[in-house]
Amino acid sequence: MIQVTNIHKRFGSLEVLKGVSLQVAKGELISIVGASGAGKTTLLQIMGTLSKPDEGELLIDGCQLAKLSDNALSRFRNQHIGIVFQFHHLLPEFSAFENICIPGLIAGRPRKEVEQRAWELLERMRLADRASHKPAQLSGGEQQRVTIARALINNPAVLLADEPSGNLDSKNRDEIHRLFFELREELGQTTVLVTHDEGLAASTDRCIRLSDGLICNP
């Protein structure tokens, strides 16, 4: 589902990624761990097409992304990649339901279809009773579940999450962790998690450890 080949990324004179290669199978749930500055978030941003590598190749679901124009790449990201950040980035003026719908409407899908999918996701996230609430009226855990639902609205081939439980208390953290495993078991969702949580990392199908811009485990 994801193929990363010899990815290099520099910021000025600093080489953050020094030739990273990995593959993620369809339905696999993997974690990426490493010290701060190891290149975890940079790698995830490249996999999410939010940043372009200086060298190397990225394929997602068989598509060679370097060949796409900027507009085509934006469409591909919207339709095939779901991204969950540590900070929720929900639009404060819209309800939870409306926030979830937005990527589906941007994709040009019929409103009725998008709204039906949003309700399904709200129920899956156990948030149906919070649908009309705006982000400021939701707890941190509820906001993160809305963010995950928003990432899933277009049935993405790949779900990427950067420290998705980093700002949550232990109860909400554990609930978010369980949710990723439920999505893998019930939907076969291909998922890549960047995390500092060694317990979560140990529970995933595979743990990729980055050190100084390189993968340091087989």
C-alpha positions, 0 to 999 in steps of 0.5 A, spaced: 500 500 500 505 504 501 512 504 498 518 509 500 524 508 496 531 511 498 528 518 501 532 524 502 530 530 505 534 536 507 532 543 510 538 547 508 545 544 510 541 539 515 539 532 512 533 530 516 532 523 512 538 520 509 535 514 505 529 511 508 526 505 505 520 501 507 514 498 505 507 498 508 502 492 506 495 493 505 491 492 512 497 493 516 498 497 522 505 500 523 508 505 528 514 509 527 518 511 533 525 515 535 528 520 539 526 528 537 529 530 531 530 523 528 525 525 522 519 521 524 514 527 523 518 529 516 517 522 514 510 522 515 509 528 512 512 526 506 508 519 506 502 524 506 504 528 500 504 534 505 512 535 503 516 533 497 523 529 498 529 531 495 531 525 493 527 518 492 520 515 490 513 514 494 508 510 491 501 509 495 496 504 492 500 503 486 500 511 484 507 514 483 506 521 486 512 524 483 509 524 477 502 528 479 501 536 478 500 540 484 493 540 483 492 532 482 496 531 488 492 535 492 486 531 489 489 524 491 491 527 498 484 528 499 481 522 496 486 517 498 490 519 504 487 521 511 491 525 516 491 526 524 495 531 527 497 531 534 493 538 534 486 537 532 485 543 527 478 543 527 474 549 524 471 552 530 465 555 527 463 549 525 459 543 528 463 536 529 458 533 524 460 539 519 467 538 520 467 531 518 463 532 512 468 538 509 473 533 506 467 529 503 464 536 500 471 538 497 472 532 494 465 533 490 461 527 493 454 528 493 452 531 500 447 526 502 452 521 501 457 525 505 452 526 510 450 519 511 457 517 512 459 522 517 453 520 521 456 512 520 463 515 523 460 519 529 456 513 531 462 509 530 466 514 534 461 514 539 459 521 538 452 521 535 450 525 541 455 530 540 454 532 533 451 539 533 457 541 538 462 546 536 470 544 538 470 548 544 464 544 547 468 538 546 473 534 550 480 533 548 478 526 547 472 528 543 476 533 538 481 527 537 475 522 535 472 528 530 479 529 527 479 521 526 472 521 523 474 527 518 480 523 516 476 517 514 470 521 511 473 519 504 474 512 505 482 513 504 487 507 502 492 510 508 491 513 515 497 517 517 497 519 525 502 524 528 502 523 535 495 522 535 494 521 543 500 526 545 495 531 548 490 527 552 490 524 559 491 516 560 483 515 559 482 518 552 489 516 550 487 509 551 481 510 548 484 513 542 489 507 541 484 502 541 480 506 536 486 505 531 486 497 532 478 497 531 479 500 525 484 495 522 480 489 525 473 492 522 475 495 516 482 493 514 485 500 515 492 501 513 495 505 518 502 509 520 502 512 527 508 516 529 508 516 537 513 516 543 508 511 546 513 505 547 507 501 549 503 503 543 508 502 538 509 495 541 502 493 540 502 495 533 504 489 527 511 492 526 515 498 529 520 502 525 525 505 529 528 512 526 535 514 528 539 520 525 535 520 519 535 512 518 531 506 520 536 502 525 532 496 525 531 490 520 
